C-alpha cells in the first residue's frame, strides 16, 4: 500500500482510529493513575515505606523512557504495527505479574517491564499522527488526542478507588491486564499500517543513532524536547506526591482524592480543547505555549507559598486550587510542544517521537523520585519540584527554542 492509500485507509476509519490512538496514548496515565489511590495501601500491605513505594512509579516511568528509545527507531525501520503489537502483548504479561508481586522489590522490577512495554503505545501513537498530518492539522489532532487520553486520568483514579472497595491493590493490576488485552485485539483488527515500505528508514542501529544525532543537533527541536520534558517533570511530581499529600497530610479518603485528581484532569482536558478548537490557527503556537508556561509557573509559585504557610495554615481547598491551575495549564503546553517538535521531523517521526517521549519520562522519573526525599510529612517538596520544573521549562523555551528565530530543519544524509 503506497503512502496516499495508507492515509486514505486510516482517515476512512475516522472516529475509531482517533479513539484507538487516544487509548494508546492513554496507556501511561492508565498505568500510573489507576494505581495512585492504592499507594498508601501498598505501603502497608508490603510492609514498606512511602519513599520506596513511590519507586514503583519511578520504575514504570524509567521503563517507559528507555522503551521509547528502542520502539521509536524500530517503528521507523519495520513499520508501526509489528512493534506496537509486540509491546502490547508484553504489557499484558507484565501487568499480570505485578498483580502477584510478593514484595516491593519484585513489584518494582515488574513495573519496569510494564513501563518498557507500555512505551510502545504512546510513542507509536504520536508517530502515526505524524505519518498522517502536518502543520496546524497536526496541532489540532494532538489536542483531540489529548481530549481522549485525558479521560484516562479522570477515570483511572476513580476506577482505582472503586476497585479498592471490592478488592485490594492487586485487583487494580488485574484490571490493567484486561485493558491491555482489549487494546491488543483492537490494534490487531483495526489499526492499518501507516508507514509504507518506501518511507521506512534503513541502516539498522547505526542508522537510527545517526538520525537521532541529527535531531539532537537541531537547537529548536532540542529546545522543544527540553520544554516538554520539564513540563512533564511538574506533572509527574504531582502524580507521585499528591496521593500522600491529599490523603496522609490533609486526611482525604481515597475516593475524595480520586475526585480531586479527576477534577484536575478535567481542567487539563478543557484547556486542551480550548487550545485545539479556539486558539490553533488564530494564535501562533509558540505564543500559546508561552501563555501555558506562564500559567504553570504562576501556579507553582502560588503552591510553594501556600505550602510554606505564607498565607496562613493551608487547607485542602487552597492546595487543590493551585494544583488545578498548574495541571490545567498543561493543556496549552503538551499538545503544542509535541506538534512544534514533530513539525521539524517529517522523515523520522518514530525516532523524534521516541526522543520527545523519553524526555517526558526521564524528567518524570527524576521528579517523582525527588518529591519523596523529605518523606510524607510536608507538601513543600512537591511544590518546590513543580516550581523548579516550571521555571526550567520556561528557560528552555525562551533560551533554547528562541521562538522568534525559528527556522525549518533538515535531517543529515548518510
TIKEGU-264135 format. One record per residue (C-alpha): residue number from 1; residue in three letters; x, y, z. Coordinates in Angstrom, 3 decimals, always signed. Each point is the difference from the previous one (the first is absolute). Last residue first. Layout:
<atoms>
ATOM   k   r        x        y        z
ATOM NUM Ala        X        Y        Z
...
</atoms>
This chain:
<atoms>
ATOM   k   r        x        y        z
ATOM 414 Unk  +24.115   +9.371   +5.448
ATOM 413 Unk   -2.096   +3.122   -0.483
ATOM 412 Unk   -0.507   +2.438   +2.850
ATOM 411 Unk   -3.563   +1.024   +0.900
ATOM 410 Unk   -1.019   +3.447   -1.147
ATOM 409 Unk   -1.451   +2.541   +2.383
ATOM 408 Unk   -2.578   +2.741   -0.483
ATOM 407 Unk   +0.775   +3.391   +1.576
ATOM 406 Unk   -0.852   +1.465   +3.393
ATOM 405 Unk   +1.330   +3.459   +0.957
ATOM 404 Unk   -2.924   +1.492   +1.997
ATOM 403 Unk   -0.509   -3.380   +1.618
ATOM 402 Unk   +3.346   +0.109   +1.835
ATOM 401 Unk   -0.185   -3.781   +0.507
ATOM 400 Unk   +3.057   -0.051   +2.282
ATOM 399 Unk   -0.255   +2.996   +2.324
ATOM 398 Unk   -3.706   +0.838   -0.100
ATOM 397 Unk   -1.418   -3.509   -0.116
ATOM 396 Unk   +2.765   -1.606   +2.046
ATOM 395 Unk   -0.284   +2.705   +2.682
ATOM 394 Unk   -3.784   -0.397   +0.167
ATOM 393 Unk   +0.332   -3.766   +0.427
ATOM 392 Unk   +2.660   +0.489   +2.700
ATOM 391 Unk   -2.277   +2.425   +1.888
ATOM 390 Unk   -2.880   -2.497   -0.139
ATOM 389 Unk   +2.205   -2.870   +1.194
ATOM 388 Unk   +1.337   +2.109   +2.891
ATOM 387 Unk   -3.583   +0.894   +0.966
ATOM 386 Unk   -1.133   -3.635   -0.065
ATOM 385 Unk   +3.016   -1.204   +1.980
ATOM 384 Unk   -0.580   +2.647   +2.659
ATOM 383 Unk   -3.741   -0.714   +0.262
ATOM 382 Unk   +0.510   -3.745   +0.404
ATOM 381 Unk   +2.799   +0.551   +2.533
ATOM 380 Unk   -2.199   +2.463   +1.992
ATOM 379 Unk   -2.932   -2.401   +0.501
ATOM 378 Unk   +1.251   -1.147   +3.411
ATOM 377 Unk   -0.034   -3.158   +2.137
ATOM 376 Unk   +0.313   -2.515   -2.840
ATOM 375 Unk   +3.780   -0.428   -0.146
ATOM 374 Unk   +2.464   +2.783   -0.797
ATOM 373 Unk   +1.594   -1.881   -2.904
ATOM 372 Unk   -3.290   -1.213   -1.474
ATOM 371 Unk   -0.499   +2.947   -2.347
ATOM 370 Unk   +3.419   -0.588   -1.553
ATOM 369 Unk   -0.790   -3.481   -1.317
ATOM 368 Unk   -3.142   +1.117   -1.856
ATOM 367 Unk   +2.016   +2.843   -1.526
ATOM 366 Unk   +2.772   -2.251   -1.305
ATOM 365 Unk   -2.413   -2.562   -1.469
ATOM 364 Unk   -2.136   +2.716   -1.571
ATOM 363 Unk   +3.064   +1.696   -1.475
ATOM 362 Unk   +1.047   -3.269   -1.598
ATOM 361 Unk   -3.637   -0.691   -0.902
ATOM 360 Unk   -0.654   +3.162   -1.930
ATOM 359 Unk   +3.423   +0.160   -1.686
ATOM 358 Unk   -0.536   -3.594   -1.103
ATOM 357 Unk   -3.281   +0.917   -1.649
ATOM 356 Unk   +1.514   +2.800   -2.054
ATOM 355 Unk   +2.988   -2.185   -0.901
ATOM 354 Unk   -2.234   -2.897   -1.022
ATOM 353 Unk   -2.278   +2.279   -2.029
ATOM 352 Unk   +3.052   +1.284   -1.870
ATOM 351 Unk   +1.169   -3.554   -0.695
ATOM 350 Unk   -3.461   -1.074   -1.170
ATOM 349 Unk   -0.660   +3.136   -2.063
ATOM 348 Unk   +3.292   -0.158   -1.874
ATOM 347 Unk   -0.624   +1.525   -3.441
ATOM 346 Unk   -2.490   +2.746   +0.987
ATOM 345 Unk   +2.120   +1.222   +2.940
ATOM 344 Unk   -0.384   +3.765   +0.490
ATOM 343 Unk   -3.772   -0.103   +0.399
ATOM 342 Unk   +0.624   -2.641   +2.674
ATOM 341 Unk   +1.453   +2.517   +2.468
ATOM 340 Unk   -2.671   +2.664   -0.539
ATOM 339 Unk   -2.807   -2.567   +0.214
ATOM 338 Unk   +1.234   -1.651   +3.197
ATOM 337 Unk   +0.768   +3.347   +1.659
ATOM 336 Unk   -3.450   +1.222   -1.054
ATOM 335 Unk   -2.009   -2.966   +1.295
ATOM 334 Unk   +1.857   +0.052   +3.364
ATOM 333 Unk   -0.034   +3.700   +0.851
ATOM 332 Unk   -3.499   +1.416   -0.334
ATOM 331 Unk   -1.689   -2.963   +1.701
ATOM 330 Unk   +2.882   +0.066   +2.493
ATOM 329 Unk   -1.511   +3.171   +1.412
ATOM 328 Unk   -2.810   -2.091   +1.503
ATOM 327 Unk   +2.488   -1.892   +2.178
ATOM 326 Unk   +1.482   +3.162   +1.470
ATOM 325 Unk   -3.259   +1.879   +0.553
ATOM 324 Unk   -1.663   -3.051   +1.598
ATOM 323 Unk   +3.036   -0.601   +2.225
ATOM 322 Unk   -0.295   +3.507   +1.399
ATOM 321 Unk   -3.715   -0.483   +0.689
ATOM 320 Unk   +0.525   -3.448   +1.585
ATOM 319 Unk   +2.557   +1.371   +2.461
ATOM 318 Unk   -2.294   +2.860   +1.012
ATOM 317 Unk   -3.051   -2.270   +0.319
ATOM 316 Unk   +1.865   -2.640   +2.032
ATOM 315 Unk   +1.032   +2.504   +2.614
ATOM 314 Unk   +3.142   +2.041   +0.549
ATOM 313 Unk   +0.600   +1.731   +3.323
ATOM 312 Unk   +0.777   +3.653   -0.611
ATOM 311 Unk   +0.752   +1.849   -3.215
ATOM 310 Unk   +3.772   -0.587   +0.106
ATOM 309 Unk   -0.613   -3.482   +1.409
ATOM 308 Unk   +2.808   -1.738   -1.881
ATOM 307 Unk   -2.536   -2.101   -1.908
ATOM 306 Unk   -1.808   +3.150   -1.186
ATOM 305 Unk   +3.183   +1.740   -1.203
ATOM 304 Unk   +1.126   -3.107   -1.891
ATOM 303 Unk   -3.443   -0.429   -1.575
ATOM 302 Unk   -0.123   +3.652   -1.114
ATOM 301 Unk   +3.419   -0.315   -1.652
ATOM 300 Unk   -1.040   -3.185   -1.808
ATOM 299 Unk   -3.264   +1.557   -1.209
ATOM 298 Unk   +1.852   +3.045   -1.345
ATOM 297 Unk   +2.550   -2.224   -1.760
ATOM 296 Unk   -2.657   -2.170   -1.651
ATOM 295 Unk   -1.991   +3.067   -1.065
ATOM 294 Unk   +3.098   +1.587   -1.589
ATOM 293 Unk   +0.813   -3.285   -1.742
ATOM 292 Unk   -3.496   -0.142   -1.495
ATOM 291 Unk   +0.199   +3.570   -1.251
ATOM 290 Unk   +3.364   -0.750   -1.630
ATOM 289 Unk   -1.444   -3.080   -1.722
ATOM 288 Unk   -2.820   +2.124   -1.377
ATOM 287 Unk   +2.600   +2.436   -1.396
ATOM 286 Unk   +2.036   -2.822   -1.532
ATOM 285 Unk   -3.104   -1.455   -1.654
ATOM 284 Unk   -0.774   +3.330   -1.641
ATOM 283 Unk   -3.567   +1.128   +0.684
ATOM 282 Unk   -2.975   -0.451   -2.334
ATOM 281 Unk   +0.817   -3.315   -1.670
ATOM 280 Unk   +0.144   -1.848   +3.312
ATOM 279 Unk   -1.718   +2.184   +2.628
ATOM 278 Unk   -3.696   -0.887   -0.008
ATOM 277 Unk   -0.528   -3.699   -0.697
ATOM 276 Unk   +3.382   -1.542   +0.781
ATOM 275 Unk   +1.142   +2.242   +2.871
ATOM 274 Unk   -3.442   +0.332   +1.538
ATOM 273 Unk   -0.198   -3.780   -0.282
ATOM 272 Unk   +3.257   -0.446   +1.876
ATOM 271 Unk   -1.212   +2.415   +2.669
ATOM 270 Unk   -3.114   -2.106   +0.497
ATOM 269 Unk   +1.965   -3.272   +0.300
ATOM 268 Unk   +2.555   +1.425   +2.416
ATOM 267 Unk   -2.824   +1.350   +2.159
ATOM 266 Unk   -1.636   -3.434   -0.102
ATOM 265 Unk   +3.282   -1.513   +1.156
ATOM 264 Unk   -0.038   +2.338   +2.983
ATOM 263 Unk   -3.566   -1.034   +0.781
ATOM 262 Unk   +0.923   -3.691   -0.291
ATOM 261 Unk   +2.774   +0.418   +2.552
ATOM 260 Unk   -2.434   +1.699   +2.347
ATOM 259 Unk   -2.501   -2.842   -0.488
ATOM 258 Unk   +2.634   -2.690   +0.551
ATOM 257 Unk   +1.243   +1.751   +3.123
ATOM 256 Unk   -3.529   +0.006   +1.357
ATOM 255 Unk   -0.329   -3.739   -0.741
ATOM 254 Unk   +3.343   -0.828   +1.605
ATOM 253 Unk   -1.157   +1.902   +3.114
ATOM 252 Unk   +1.365   +3.449   +0.840
ATOM 251 Unk   +2.067   +0.579   +3.139
ATOM 250 Unk   +1.993   +3.094   -1.006
ATOM 249 Unk   +3.486   -1.437   +0.596
ATOM 248 Unk   -0.678   -3.687   -0.696
ATOM 247 Unk   -2.689   +0.213   -2.683
ATOM 246 Unk   +0.670   +3.195   -1.957
ATOM 245 Unk   +3.782   +0.118   +0.416
ATOM 244 Unk   +0.516   -3.774   -0.205
ATOM 243 Unk   -2.073   -0.458   -3.167
ATOM 242 Unk   +1.390   +3.330   -1.364
ATOM 241 Unk   +3.677   -0.977   +0.085
ATOM 240 Unk   +0.547   -2.264   -3.003
ATOM 239 Unk   -2.550   +1.532   -2.370
ATOM 238 Unk   +0.937   +3.573   +0.946
ATOM 237 Unk   +3.701   -0.708   -0.541
ATOM 236 Unk   -1.140   -1.591   -3.245
ATOM 235 Unk   -1.648   +3.150   -1.351
ATOM 234 Unk   +2.758   +2.435   +0.960
ATOM 233 Unk   +2.617   -2.285   -1.564
ATOM 232 Unk   -2.266   -0.299   -3.034
ATOM 231 Unk   +0.433   +3.736   -0.526
ATOM 230 Unk   +3.771   -0.545   +0.285
ATOM 229 Unk   -0.093   -2.606   -2.759
ATOM 228 Unk   -2.155   +2.050   -2.367
ATOM 227 Unk   +2.240   +3.045   +0.314
ATOM 226 Unk   +3.097   -2.166   -0.436
ATOM 225 Unk   -1.278   -1.643   -3.196
ATOM 224 Unk   -1.229   +3.374   -1.252
ATOM 223 Unk   +3.528   +1.327   +0.443
ATOM 222 Unk   +1.526   -3.083   -1.609
ATOM 221 Unk   -2.162   +0.525   -3.093
ATOM 220 Unk   +1.058   +3.656   -0.103
ATOM 219 Unk   +3.714   -0.689   +0.374
ATOM 218 Unk   +0.195   -2.694   -2.675
ATOM 217 Unk   +3.068   -1.961   +1.072
ATOM 216 Unk   -2.205   -2.480   +1.859
ATOM 215 Unk   -2.086   -0.929   -3.026
ATOM 214 Unk   +3.041   -0.697   -2.165
ATOM 213 Unk   +1.489   -2.137   +2.733
ATOM 212 Unk   -3.274   -1.908   +0.182
ATOM 211 Unk   +0.257   -0.689   -3.739
ATOM 210 Unk   +3.564   -1.259   +0.363
ATOM 209 Unk   -0.986   -2.230   +2.903
ATOM 208 Unk   -2.792   -1.528   -2.072
ATOM 207 Unk   +2.352   -0.591   -2.935
ATOM 206 Unk   +2.526   -1.727   +2.237
ATOM 205 Unk   -2.688   -2.196   +1.516
ATOM 204 Unk   -1.295   -1.199   -3.360
ATOM 203 Unk   +0.840   +1.898   -3.192
ATOM 202 Unk   -3.327   +0.640   -1.660
ATOM 201 Unk   -2.928   +2.239   +0.845
ATOM 200 Unk   -3.514   -0.674   -1.273
ATOM 199 Unk   -1.830   +2.205   -2.496
ATOM 198 Unk   +0.073   -2.462   -2.914
ATOM 197 Unk   -1.224   -2.812   +2.230
ATOM 196 Unk   -3.300   +1.719   +0.908
ATOM 195 Unk   -0.376   +1.681   +3.411
ATOM 194 Unk   -3.675   +0.154   +0.982
ATOM 193 Unk   -0.644   -3.738   +0.512
ATOM 192 Unk   -3.661   -0.599   +0.747
ATOM 191 Unk   -1.487   +0.094   +3.526
ATOM 190 Unk   -3.261   -1.977   +0.262
ATOM 189 Unk   +0.439   -3.712   +0.669
ATOM 188 Unk   +3.384   -0.339   +1.668
ATOM 187 Unk   -0.250   +3.436   +1.615
ATOM 186 Unk   -3.418   -0.821   +1.450
ATOM 185 Unk   +1.128   -3.404   +1.302
ATOM 184 Unk   +3.074   +1.464   +1.708
ATOM 183 Unk   -2.085   +2.812   +1.491
ATOM 182 Unk   -2.376   -2.531   +1.611
ATOM 181 Unk   +2.908   -1.965   +1.473
ATOM 180 Unk   +1.568   +3.134   +1.465
ATOM 179 Unk   -3.308   +0.956   +1.619
ATOM 178 Unk   -0.331   -3.508   +1.476
ATOM 177 Unk   +3.492   +0.131   +1.493
ATOM 176 Unk   -0.673   +3.488   +1.393
ATOM 175 Unk   -3.088   -1.392   +1.789
ATOM 174 Unk   +2.098   -2.816   +1.511
ATOM 173 Unk   +2.532   +2.644   +1.024
ATOM 172 Unk   -2.688   +1.821   +1.966
ATOM 171 Unk   -1.019   -3.272   +1.660
ATOM 170 Unk   +3.413   -0.158   +1.623
ATOM 169 Unk   -0.786   +3.168   +1.962
ATOM 168 Unk   -2.648   -1.783   +2.054
ATOM 167 Unk   -3.530   -1.065   -0.856
ATOM 166 Unk   -3.557   +1.301   -0.038
ATOM 165 Unk   +0.243   +3.594   +1.249
ATOM 164 Unk   +3.558   +0.238   -1.337
ATOM 163 Unk   -1.412   -0.421   -3.509
ATOM 162 Unk   -1.984   +3.199   +0.620
ATOM 161 Unk   +3.139   +2.006   +0.723
ATOM 160 Unk   +1.737   -1.419   -3.062
ATOM 159 Unk   -3.010   +0.797   -2.178
ATOM 158 Unk   +0.022   +3.571   +1.315
ATOM 157 Unk   +3.762   +0.174   -0.455
ATOM 156 Unk   -0.350   -1.228   -3.621
ATOM 155 Unk   -3.022   +2.058   -1.098
ATOM 154 Unk   +1.375   +3.530   +0.021
ATOM 153 Unk   +3.607   -0.962   -0.792
ATOM 152 Unk   -1.295   -2.239   -2.834
ATOM 151 Unk   -2.423   +2.579   -1.441
ATOM 150 Unk   +3.043   +2.132   -0.716
ATOM 149 Unk   +1.015   -2.493   -2.717
ATOM 148 Unk   -3.100   +0.860   -1.997
ATOM 147 Unk   +0.264   +3.783   +0.300
ATOM 146 Unk   +3.796   -0.120   -0.405
ATOM 145 Unk   -0.440   -1.855   -3.278
ATOM 144 Unk   -2.380   +2.748   -1.120
ATOM 143 Unk   +2.644   +2.579   +0.957
ATOM 142 Unk   +2.591   -2.039   -1.902
ATOM 141 Unk   -2.360   -0.001   -2.977
ATOM 140 Unk   -0.204   +3.786   +0.085
ATOM 139 Unk   +3.789   +0.329   +0.057
ATOM 138 Unk   +0.283   -2.484   -2.883
ATOM 137 Unk   -2.520   +1.941   -2.076
ATOM 136 Unk   +1.952   +3.172   +0.804
ATOM 135 Unk   +3.096   -1.359   -1.735
ATOM 134 Unk   +0.056   -3.601   -1.139
ATOM 133 Unk   -2.179   -3.113   +0.186
ATOM 132 Unk   -0.025   -3.715   -0.844
ATOM 131 Unk   +3.446   -1.376   +0.774
ATOM 130 Unk   +0.397   +2.513   +2.854
ATOM 129 Unk   -3.182   -1.337   +1.610
ATOM 128 Unk   +1.329   -3.548   -0.432
ATOM 127 Unk   +3.264   +1.030   +1.699
ATOM 126 Unk   -1.881   +1.438   +2.985
ATOM 125 Unk   -1.958   -3.240   +0.464
ATOM 124 Unk   +3.239   -1.950   -0.510
ATOM 123 Unk   +1.724   +1.690   +2.940
ATOM 122 Unk   -3.026   -0.235   +2.302
ATOM 121 Unk   -0.878   -3.623   -0.537
ATOM 120 Unk   +3.512   -1.421   -0.235
ATOM 119 Unk   +0.967   +1.503   +3.358
ATOM 118 Unk   -2.309   -2.476   +1.718
ATOM 117 Unk   +2.506   -2.804   -0.529
ATOM 116 Unk   +2.917   +1.704   +1.731
ATOM 115 Unk   -2.321   +1.373   +2.692
ATOM 114 Unk   -1.462   -3.408   +0.816
ATOM 113 Unk   +3.510   -1.458   +0.129
ATOM 112 Unk   +1.105   +2.700   +2.459
ATOM 111 Unk   -3.194   -0.607   +1.973
ATOM 110 Unk   +0.882   -3.691   +0.255
ATOM 109 Unk   +3.355   +0.888   +1.572
ATOM 108 Unk   -1.569   +2.484   +2.440
ATOM 107 Unk   -2.620   -2.576   +1.006
ATOM 106 Unk   +2.770   -2.557   +0.563
ATOM 105 Unk   +1.801   +2.358   +2.366
ATOM 104 Unk   -3.205   +0.994   +1.780
ATOM 103 Unk   -0.932   -3.558   +0.912
ATOM 102 Unk   -2.010   -3.019   -1.155
ATOM 101 Unk   -0.988   +1.404   -3.434
ATOM 100 Unk   -3.124   -1.864   -1.177
ATOM  99 Unk   -1.907   +2.896   -1.577
ATOM  98 Unk   +3.261   +1.380   -1.393
ATOM  97 Unk   +0.428   -3.228   -2.014
ATOM  96 Unk   -3.374   +0.578   -1.691
ATOM  95 Unk   +1.055   +3.516   -0.969
ATOM  94 Unk   +3.246   -1.378   -1.462
ATOM  93 Unk   -1.786   -2.621   -2.125
ATOM  92 Unk   -2.441   +2.539   -1.450
ATOM  91 Unk   +2.813   +2.469   -0.686
ATOM  90 Unk   +1.965   -2.696   -1.847
ATOM  89 Unk   -2.961   -0.424   -2.373
ATOM  88 Unk   -0.336   +3.753   -0.455
ATOM  87 Unk   +3.662   +0.435   -0.896
ATOM  86 Unk   -0.074   -2.755   -2.611
ATOM  85 Unk   -3.134   +1.468   -1.572
ATOM  84 Unk   +1.566   +3.467   -0.211
ATOM  83 Unk   +3.310   -1.244   -1.404
ATOM  82 Unk   -1.852   -1.833   -2.811
ATOM  81 Unk   -2.585   +2.662   -0.830
ATOM  80 Unk   +2.138   +3.132   -0.473
ATOM  79 Unk   +2.445   -0.863   -2.759
ATOM  78 Unk   +3.252   -1.956   +0.022
ATOM  77 Unk   +2.711   +2.701   -0.102
ATOM  76 Unk   -1.782   +3.106   +1.301
ATOM  75 Unk   -1.880   -2.209   +2.499
ATOM  74 Unk   +3.276   -1.465   +1.226
ATOM  73 Unk   +1.406   +3.527   +0.412
ATOM  72 Unk   -2.896   +0.913   +2.329
ATOM  71 Unk   -0.186   -3.329   +1.860
ATOM  70 Unk   +3.542   +0.060   +1.382
ATOM  69 Unk   +0.236   +3.591   +1.225
ATOM  68 Unk   -3.629   -0.307   +1.111
ATOM  67 Unk   +0.829   -2.924   +2.261
ATOM  66 Unk   +2.592   +1.961   +1.966
ATOM  65 Unk   -2.423   +2.757   +1.017
ATOM  64 Unk   -2.906   -2.381   +0.609
ATOM  63 Unk   +2.164   -2.185   +2.222
ATOM  62 Unk   +1.144   +3.050   +1.956
ATOM  61 Unk   -3.608   +1.069   +0.527
ATOM  60 Unk   -1.012   -3.461   +1.230
ATOM  59 Unk   +2.962   -0.100   +2.376
ATOM  58 Unk   -0.730   +3.506   +1.296
ATOM  57 Unk   -3.574   -0.996   +0.808
ATOM  56 Unk   +1.162   -3.126   +1.844
ATOM  55 Unk   +2.608   +2.265   +1.608
ATOM  54 Unk   -2.853   +1.782   +1.779
ATOM  53 Unk   -0.339   -3.233   +2.001
ATOM  52 Unk   +3.517   +0.481   +1.323
ATOM  51 Unk   -0.618   +3.587   +1.116
ATOM  50 Unk   -3.328   -0.911   +1.613
ATOM  49 Unk   +1.661   -2.759   +2.000
ATOM  48 Unk   -0.479   -3.777   -0.181
ATOM  47 Unk   -1.926   -2.686   +1.837
ATOM  46 Unk   -1.407   -1.412   -3.236
ATOM  45 Unk   -3.629   +0.566   +0.964
ATOM  44 Unk   +0.594   +3.282   +1.848
ATOM  43 Unk   +1.848   +1.762   -2.817
ATOM  42 Unk   -2.301   -1.593   -2.588
ATOM  41 Unk   -2.966   +1.455   +1.924
ATOM  40 Unk   +1.549   +3.510   -0.067
ATOM  39 Unk   +0.600   -0.347   -3.749
ATOM  38 Unk   -3.487   -1.346   -0.805
ATOM  37 Unk   -1.561   +3.310   -1.052
ATOM  36 Unk   +2.837   +0.397   -2.546
ATOM  35 Unk   -0.301   -3.343   -1.851
ATOM  34 Unk   -2.626   +1.120   -2.499
ATOM  33 Unk   +2.202   +3.028   -0.622
ATOM  32 Unk   +3.278   -1.594   -1.080
ATOM  31 Unk   -0.821   -2.766   -2.466
ATOM  30 Unk   -3.050   +1.864   -1.262
ATOM  29 Unk   +2.076   +3.177   -0.397
ATOM  28 Unk   +2.613   -1.974   -2.004
ATOM  27 Unk   -2.535   -1.909   -2.179
ATOM  26 Unk   -1.950   +3.173   -0.894
ATOM  25 Unk   +1.967   +0.588   -3.212
ATOM  24 Unk   -1.215   -3.416   -1.154
ATOM  23 Unk   -3.583   +0.944   +0.881
ATOM  22 Unk   +0.311   +3.252   -1.927
ATOM  21 Unk   +1.340   -1.869   -3.021
ATOM  20 Unk   -2.961   -2.394   +0.270
ATOM  19 Unk   -2.547   +2.798   +0.312
ATOM  18 Unk   +1.382   +1.791   -3.056
ATOM  17 Unk   +0.086   -3.297   -1.887
ATOM  16 Unk   -3.640   -0.701   +0.886
ATOM  15 Unk   -1.159   +3.533   -0.815
ATOM  14 Unk   +1.378   +0.074   -3.511
ATOM  13 Unk   +0.234   -3.468   -1.578
ATOM  12 Unk   +0.095   +1.730   -3.380
ATOM  11 Unk   +2.938   +2.095   +1.235
ATOM  10 Unk   +2.112   -3.110   +0.531
ATOM   9 Unk   -0.587   -1.457   -3.445
ATOM   8 Unk   +0.437   +3.396   -1.692
ATOM   7 Unk   +3.423   +0.456   +1.630
ATOM   6 Unk   +1.097   -3.513   -0.965
ATOM   5 Unk   -1.183   +0.567   -3.592
ATOM   4 Unk   +2.005   +3.233   -0.227
ATOM   3 Unk   +3.155   -1.614   +1.460
ATOM   2 Unk   -0.024   -3.084   -2.244
ATOM   1 Unk   -1.507   -3.374   +1.009
</atoms>
